[in-house]
Amino acid sequence: MSTGGAFGGNRGLRPIPPEKGIFPLDHLHECDAEKKEYLGCLKSSAHKSEQCRHLSKKYLECRMAKNLMAKQDMTELGFSGVNELDSTEDKNKESIRH
């Protein structure tokens, strides 16, 4: 006798929702500019996401501002210290210009 459900699922067990819940897709493309900037950064950095963290943060902040996801402190999403990276990058860019 099999205890599994259709497609190998367990019958009788309640599914567990994702920790952060679900959030609506950006059907109106309200954060497309931030998304494209982040994806462009990933492409140019050989998909090294740590070099694009500031853009990832910017994208999530856009989603929160447009109510496409729940507002949450960025440190809870793993972005502690990202501001320091931004200012360091800005200083490096300025020193290159001069």
Secondary structure as UniProt FT lines:
FT   HELIX           6..8
FT   TURN            11..12
FT   TURN            19..20
FT   TURN            27..28
FT   TURN            30..31
FT   HELIX           32..44
FT   TURN            45..47
FT   HELIX           49..52
FT   HELIX           53..65
FT   TURN            66..67
FT   HELIX           74..77
FT   TURN            80..81
FT   HELIX           82..97
//
